[in-house]
Amino acid sequence: MKKGESDFVDASSYTNNEKSEKKSLSKITPKKDLPPLSSEKAFAQIPSNIRQFLDKAGIKELRLSQRKSIAAGLFTNTHNQLVCTPTGSGKTLVAELALLDEIVNKKKKVIYIVPLKALASEKYKEFTNLYGQDFKVRISIGELQNEKYALDFDLLLTTAEKLDSLIRHDKALLYGLGLVVVDEIHLLQDDKRGPTLEVLLSIFKAKYPSLRIIGLSATIGNATEIAAWLEADLIEDDWRPVILEHHVLYDNTMKRFR
């Protein structure tokens, strides 16, 4: 895939598992193109004890994707969400708001899946600095015998391959789990890593129907199709903090395109 092109995930390859109903919920019709709340109204929907974390981080204004996610019910329902917005647009904070609510208010555990060990280590350091004083942040990317402490967690950072191994050894890992965040969910199309991630998500959908899934991606090409497979509300926009421009030098003249 060339840089800048969107990944296209073939949803027709997914296993057609029989789906159990979520708690008191019938099959969800994914929402799309939801109007965003104003930053003030969006902040008002965030529980006060979660807003304290934002104040501590110096966050005073919410970006478009975050306001759309809150409008779709980030704090008012248990729907899955698929957040597809450009790099730097604030997808990670959507996941952070959801995991904070899950851990602090609902007293549930959260697993945060990333594609690379290095990224898991980076997120672990970041989340430990932000939330390590408030709840147990753990990482599991190495040998199982060296990581038994990681099973005692509120928030666990791991890769799809490692999580697959962990739950094959001990399904108790999933007890009390309320949310799974999948960063770079477009890697479902990856020949090597996609099948493992697909199997995990299929298991969660079929065996743990009350489990919430939030997927994050900047480059997925068929977001509507994947949102339908996940039974997720689709959060999309094209806002980015820095305008993307193309510059072409021709005949000693620089031309700029947006």
Sequence and secondary structure as in RCSB ss.txt:
>XXXX:A:sequence
MKKGESDFVDASSYTNNEKSEKKSLSKITPKKDLPPLSSEKAFAQIPSNIRQFLDKAGIKELRLSQRKSIAAGLF
TNTHNQLVCTPTGSGKTLVAELALLDEIVNKKKKVIYIVPLKALASEKYKEFTNLYGQDFKVRISIGELQNEKYA
LDFDLLLTTAEKLDSLIRHDKALLYGLGLVVVDEIHLLQDDKRGPTLEVLLSIFKAKYPSLRIIGLSATIGNATE
IAAWLEADLIEDDWRPVILEHHVLYDNTMKRFR
>XXXX:A:secstr
  TT  B   GGGS       BTTB       S     HHHHHHHS HHHHHHHHHHT  S  HHHHHHHHTTTT
T   EEEEE  TTSSHHHHHHHHHHIIIIIS  EEEEEES HHHHHHHHHHHHHHHTTTS EEEE S GGG GGG
GS SEEEEEHHHHHHHHHH GGGGTTEEEEEETTGGGGG TTTHHHHHHHHHHHHHH TT EEEEEESSBS HHH
HHHHHTEEEEE    SS   EEEEETTEEEEE 
